[in-house]
Amino acid sequence: MSGARSTRRERAQGPEAGAAFAGEPPPLSRQDLEADLGTLYEHDRNHHLFAYFGSGSEDVLDVKGAGQVYVVPVRSELDLRERLPRYAERNERAVFLVPFVGHVPLDLQASFALDGRVRRVGSEARLRHLFRVAELDDEVRHSALAGYLLARGDVAPTNAGASRLTVDRMWETWLREAWGIDWAGRLSVDTLLGWAAISGHGAAFASEMSAAAAAPVREALLEHLDRKVPGAGRVIWKAWEQGQGAALLELALLLEPLAAVVEGVDTDATEQDRGASTTWMRLTVKGECPLGSADDALQVGVALGRAADGAMRYFEHRTADAGRVRTFLNQADRRALADDVPAVVRRSTWLPTAWRAQLDGVGAALTRGVGALDEEAVAQVSVALRGLERHKLYHDADLTAVVKRATMAARLLAWLVARPEQRLTGRPTPYADAEGLGRWYADEGGYVDWARRVARGPEADDLGRGVQAVVRAADAARKELDHRFARALQGWVEAGQPAQQLVPIHDALKRIAAPFLNTDASHKLLVLLLDGMAWAQAVEILTSLGEIPSAWGPLTWHQLQKYRVGEGFFPAVLAALPTETEVSRAAFFAGKPMKDGKRETSSKDVQRFRDNKVLAPFFEGSAAPELLLRAEGHTSGGDVSEAALTLVGKSEARVVGIVINAIDNSLKADSQQNHRWDVGAIRSLGHLLDKAREAGRSVLMASDHGHVPSDCFQAVTRVGEGGARWRVWSRPDEPLGEGEFAFTGTGVCTPKGAYGVVLLGDDQHRYGGAAHAGEHGGATLAEVMTPCFLIGSAVDAEEGDVARAVTRAPVPSWWIFDVRDTADAPDEALPVAPPPKRKKAVPEAQLTLAGVVPEQPAPAPVVAAPAAVAVGRAAALALSPEFQARAGKAEQDLALRAVDFLLGRNGAAT
């Protein structure tokens, strides 16, 4: 209190002549003084004492050209006289902030610069210093905000980010620095709405603006918002002041889909939807926001709905807290459920309720699609999936499995509609289905089984029920294909395993590795055998290979006519029977089928690879191919071993081999586990590929057999010895059960004393009841058709080496929901074979010598044919007048059954 009385007494004494009071002295900032003193010292550096009309606090300035300058605020002339001697006697530089204008007292003027004149820093200069600009717009000088900031004096200077200060930039800078609104140079509804939902300073702003001096500032701000953000800006700001910014954003999320209906953006909306949305928006917005009319409420509601997406993005970015965002959305979702909101709110791109509705929509489309199985069904599911993709939860990591399941089910439906394998016809042989389906499976079947595995799951909701309906249909179709293949596989084995279209696994290195190495002396190869890898895993790995920096992919060598193996994109390689490691992997490395009788362990594969005669020509002297199995190629922890990396980097070795057991070992795990198969899932794979690239090696990505997952297994009793998917065939008249197929002959490793082996021919049965994740040994496409293809890195592909050029593995058209009928369209991916050379015609009357068979033309390639061709032929025969005239009813029935049987065997039977 005594200090206050002293100040009043000092002012009452009044200034001496030459000094006068001019109202409250303006607060001068450090920047104001430094800038003004810097200008003065540019002309004269001898002055030490200055007087400025202003107020402030004690400070020490660092003025260019003068060094330290003390800031000394004084309350009166008397206070000035008391404090002056300290600085004058020490010859120190000082600035005295005085409460009067004109000059300092006459007797003190000699001690001050400028003959004792009290210097003033104008409001324009102070504004330039405050915002660090060179120029001001006229509007700025006369604005309420400028006067308010200059009067306060406690506002820290900030950079406006431009050389000229406009009113818009002044508001933007102040709101950013004082209240945390950062709209990056663009004032918009979405930014303002998102910020209002996060900032908790609304009450503080309202309190500050309640002072009489601040009232014009608030009104000017609201007018500014009216200009920049018409209608909604004022509403958002007032909601923020009242602490309701988050609640307003919740409302905006509900308004988002309604606004799309009202504005006509949502073209699927009905007139009923439009009427309900308009009415609800008018009533709700008018009730929650201070607006005068229902039309104003509609206008603001549409603006808020339109801004909801951008506001939530701002909210997400600024909070950077997924948990907080999820909690906020759940709160808004509860509001959507509690209020009588029109049904179109389920088209929101943010609300969890809308996400569930979209999932249900996909499920319903899948259910309808299974019943229709046409192009329109696929189109409807594709539209439903796009609706799912528009929702923000589509990218939520916690929902990745749900999204993948829905997507894979949609792809399965597309396959069920397209069914390209049903259009395959081939040579009139009992094993045509083995060739046609084998080629199809190597190119497309892995995608089908990958999709089946991912899509399969519970039926707890509409999506689950729709997905499972598709999966069951796909399972039935695959079972039928597997049985067709197994029957044809019997014919292929009986015919001695003809290898024009199919490659027995013991010939894989001969038909693929050796020709590739012979193509160019510089070619080197890493044979990378992934034990148990089926095509379902192979295509998943292939997909991920293209996404890594070294960009691995299939070599175009497979497509060169000279080296082409079969007519598919990939070689159709068949495992040895039964499809087990001891049989099929041994045949692969040895280059020959395994003998019947006692099976030998896979530990001998190292020697088999070393002794492989096909690979011997690529080594000199005593050198031979080297192979590392699991124990040598990997550490106990599963990482690649130094020995493996050293072997791959061995420059003098044209071909080396590594075995990876990750997939086969995973089959022994519990069926509850879910495995992904990409480059990152197999710990050693990426390192081995990097080393191969460094060593200039291409890679033969191979397997010894595939497998079937346990998803559909039903236990059946095994008669005699065997495994989970095969058993001994004791005698030819032994009865076979459902799904059992008997094999004997070349390429079938028969136990000692047995007639052959019996293999399960679908993925729905197993012998015994152990709950492993998968099994192998049977005769399904997934077990028999073995991945074996060359890959390379696109990064290091050598120009001019066509064989080592890298291409992308084609995905089936139905995988991307293209199910147009392409039965009559040429396959552009496959080169057209040149026409066969003309042979001299043999007269019909010319007899052939006994035992001499005339040279036969090359077998016709498998071509695409309409699915209805086979049925059409039988129907045409039945309706033929000549057929009806030549045979009675009984003979007709017998003939038609024979035709049906032959058509089912591609026109041939033995």
Buried (B, 14 or more C-beta within 10 A) or exposed (E): EEEEEBBEEBBEEEBBEBBEBBEEBBBBBBBBBBBBBBEBBEEEEEBBBBBBBBBBEEBEBEBEEBEEBBBBBBBBBBBBBEBBEEBBEEEEBBBBBBBBBBBBBEEBBEBBBBEBBBBBBEBBBBBBBBBBBEEBBEEBEEBBBBBBBBBEBEBEBBEBBBEEBBBBBBBBBBBBBBBEBBBEEEBBBBBBBBBBBBBEBBEEBBEBBEEEEBEBBBEBBEEBBEEBBEBBBBBBBBBBBBBBBBBBBBBBBBBBBBBBBBEEEBEEBEEEBBEBBBEBBBBBBBEBBEBEEBEBBBBBBBBBBBBBBBBBBBBBEBBEEEEEBBEBBEEBBEBBEEEEBBEBBBBBBBBBBBBBBBBBBBBBBBBBBBEEBEBEBBBBBBBBBEBBEEBBBBEBEEBEEBBBBBBBBBBBBBBBBBBBBBBBBBBBBBBBBBBBBBBBBBBBBBBBBBBBBBBBBEBEEBBBBBBBBBBEBBBEBBBEBBBBBBBBBBBBBBBEBBBEBBBBBBBBBBBBBBBBBEBEEEBBBBBBBBBBBBBBBBBBBBBBBBEBEBBBBBBBBBBBEEBBBBBBBBBBBBBBBBBBBBBBBBBBBBBBBBEBEEBBEBEBBBEBBBBBEBBEEBBEEEEBBBBBBBEBBBBEEBEBBEBBBEBBBBEEBBBBBBBBBBBBEBBEEEBEEEBEBBBEBBBBBBBBBBBBBBBBBBBBBBBBBBBBBBBBBEEBEBBEEBBBBBBBBBEEEBEEEEBBBBBBBEBBBBBEEBBBBBBBBBBBBBBBEEEBBBBBBBBBBBBBBBBBBBBBBBEEBEEEBBBBBBBEBEBBBBBEBBBEEBBEEEEEEEEEEEEEEEEEEEEEEEEEEEEEEEEEEEBEBBEBBBBEEBEEEBEEBBEEEEBEEEBEEEEBEEBBEEBBEBBEBBBEEE
